[in-house]
């Protein structure tokens, strides 16, 4: 399959632009590096919101890529929280 026929979009809203920027900068280096022939991702930030769109050729690839990106965001949020970045 070469067409990405399945899609999931995840939106994360934060209390401040500063926190959203930290999370975005934490996960952005992975955009393009994790993509493969069955899935790809787009990342955008607007003010204090981050949107991640996962596209995949099949549902298994969509689930796997979604789990990966949700885990990356979860880790970035935990690190930001424990580092005191949430206090900015």
C-alpha positions as CSV (number, residue, x, y, z in Angstrom):
1,X,0.0,0.0,0.0
2,X,1.4,3.4,-0.9
3,X,-1.7,5.5,0.0
4,X,-2.2,6.8,3.5
5,X,-5.9,6.1,3.8
6,X,-6.2,6.3,7.6
7,X,-5.8,9.4,9.8
8,X,-5.9,10.4,13.4
9,X,-5.5,13.9,14.7
10,X,-4.5,14.6,18.3
11,X,-4.8,18.1,19.8
12,X,-3.1,19.1,23.1
13,X,-4.0,22.3,24.9
14,X,-1.6,23.8,27.5
15,X,-1.9,26.5,30.0
16,X,0.7,28.7,28.3
17,X,2.5,29.3,25.0
18,X,5.8,28.6,26.9
19,X,4.8,25.1,27.9
20,X,3.4,24.3,24.4
21,X,6.7,25.5,22.9
22,X,8.7,23.3,25.2
23,X,6.6,20.3,24.3
24,X,6.8,21.1,20.6
25,X,10.6,21.5,20.7
26,X,10.9,18.2,22.6
27,X,9.1,16.1,20.0
28,X,9.7,18.0,16.7
29,X,13.1,16.4,16.1
30,X,11.4,13.0,15.7
31,X,9.2,14.3,12.8
32,X,10.5,12.6,9.7
33,X,12.8,10.3,11.6
34,X,10.1,7.9,12.7
35,X,8.1,8.0,9.5
36,X,8.3,4.9,7.4
37,X,6.6,3.5,4.2
38,X,3.4,2.8,6.2
39,X,3.0,6.0,8.3
40,X,3.9,9.6,8.6
41,X,3.2,12.5,10.9
42,X,2.6,16.3,10.8
43,X,3.2,18.5,13.8
44,X,2.0,22.1,14.2
45,X,1.7,24.5,17.1
46,X,-0.6,27.5,17.4
47,X,-0.2,29.5,20.5
48,X,-0.7,27.1,23.4
49,X,-2.1,24.2,21.3
50,X,-0.2,21.4,19.6
51,X,-1.7,19.3,16.8
52,X,-0.3,16.0,15.7
53,X,-1.8,14.3,12.7
54,X,-0.8,10.7,12.0
55,X,-1.5,9.2,8.6
56,X,-1.1,5.5,7.8
57,X,-1.6,3.0,5.1
58,X,-3.4,0.5,7.4
59,X,-4.9,0.4,10.9
60,X,-2.0,-1.5,12.5
61,X,0.4,1.2,11.3
62,X,-2.0,3.9,12.5
63,X,-2.2,2.3,16.0
64,X,1.6,1.9,16.2
65,X,2.4,5.4,15.1
66,X,-0.3,6.9,17.3
67,X,1.1,5.0,20.3
68,X,4.6,6.2,19.5
69,X,3.6,9.9,19.2
70,X,1.3,9.8,22.3
71,X,4.1,8.3,24.3
72,X,6.6,10.9,23.1
73,X,4.2,13.7,24.1
74,X,3.6,12.0,27.5
75,X,7.3,11.9,28.2
76,X,7.9,15.5,27.1
77,X,5.0,16.6,29.4
78,X,6.4,14.6,32.3
79,X,9.8,16.1,31.9
80,X,8.5,19.6,31.5
81,X,6.4,19.1,34.7
82,X,9.2,17.7,36.8
83,X,11.7,20.3,35.6
84,X,9.4,23.2,36.7
85,X,8.7,24.3,33.2
86,X,5.0,24.3,34.0
87,X,5.6,27.1,36.4
88,X,6.6,29.5,33.6
